[in-house]
Amino acid sequence: MAKSSAIKAGDRVQWDSSQGKVTGKVKKKLTSPTDIKGHHVAASPDNPEYLVESEKTGAQAAHKPEELKKAPKKKGAKS
């Protein structure tokens, strides 16, 4: 499990979905309620979620910090 303080915007992360493991990039930390594609995200400062974008599809979704883990950098990616 990842700690919320360990994940930040720009990090490459992985999570499990019904289609298997997904890799993507954290776009931002959500700390207030918001709606993403018709889905209500009940984020707060005490219960943040992260907006992530799939590398494969470009789809964006919100995930709780415990659902995310840091992924290795892409091969050939600059540090």
C-alpha positions in Angstrom: 0.0 0.0 0.0 1.2 3.5 -0.8 1.1 6.3 1.7 -0.6 9.4 0.4 2.4 11.5 1.2 4.6 9.2 -1.0 2.5 9.9 -4.2 2.6 13.2 -6.0 1.6 14.7 -9.4 3.8 13.4 -12.2 4.5 10.1 -10.5 4.1 6.9 -12.6 1.8 4.5 -10.8 0.1 1.2 -11.2 -3.3 -0.1 -10.0 -5.5 -3.1 -10.5 -8.6 -3.0 -12.7 -11.0 -5.6 -14.0 -8.8 -5.8 -17.1 -5.7 -6.4 -15.1 -2.8 -4.1 -14.1 -2.9 -0.5 -15.4 -0.1 1.9 -15.5 -0.5 5.7 -15.7 0.5 9.1 -14.4 -0.8 11.0 -11.5 -2.3 14.3 -12.8 -3.1 15.8 -9.4 -4.1 15.2 -5.8 -7.8 15.8 -5.1 -8.7 17.2 -1.7 -12.3 18.4 -2.3 -15.4 16.8 -3.7 -15.5 16.7 -7.5 -17.1 15.0 -10.4 -15.2 13.1 -13.0 -17.1 11.8 -16.1 -20.3 11.7 -14.1 -18.8 9.9 -11.1 -18.8 11.8 -7.8 -15.5 11.7 -5.9 -15.8 12.4 -2.2 -12.3 13.6 -1.7 -11.2 15.8 1.2 -8.0 16.9 2.9 -8.3 14.0 5.4 -9.3 11.6 2.7 -7.6 12.6 -0.6 -7.8 10.8 -3.9 -5.6 11.0 -7.0 -6.6 11.9 -10.5 -4.6 9.4 -12.7 -4.4 9.0 -16.5 -3.9 5.6 -18.1 -0.9 5.4 -20.4 -2.7 3.0 -22.6 -6.1 4.7 -23.1 -5.6 8.2 -21.8 -8.7 7.7 -19.7 -8.7 9.6 -16.4 -10.1 8.3 -13.1 -9.8 9.0 -9.4 -8.2 6.4 -7.1 -7.6 6.2 -3.3 -3.9 6.2 -2.3 -4.1 2.7 -1.0 -5.1 1.5 -4.5 -1.9 3.0 -6.1 1.7 1.9 -6.0 4.6 3.6 -7.6 5.6 2.0 -11.0 9.1 1.9 -12.4 10.1 4.6 -14.9 9.5 3.8 -18.5 12.5 2.3 -20.3 14.4 5.1 -22.0 12.6 7.8 -19.9 14.8 10.6 -18.7 15.1 11.0 -14.9 
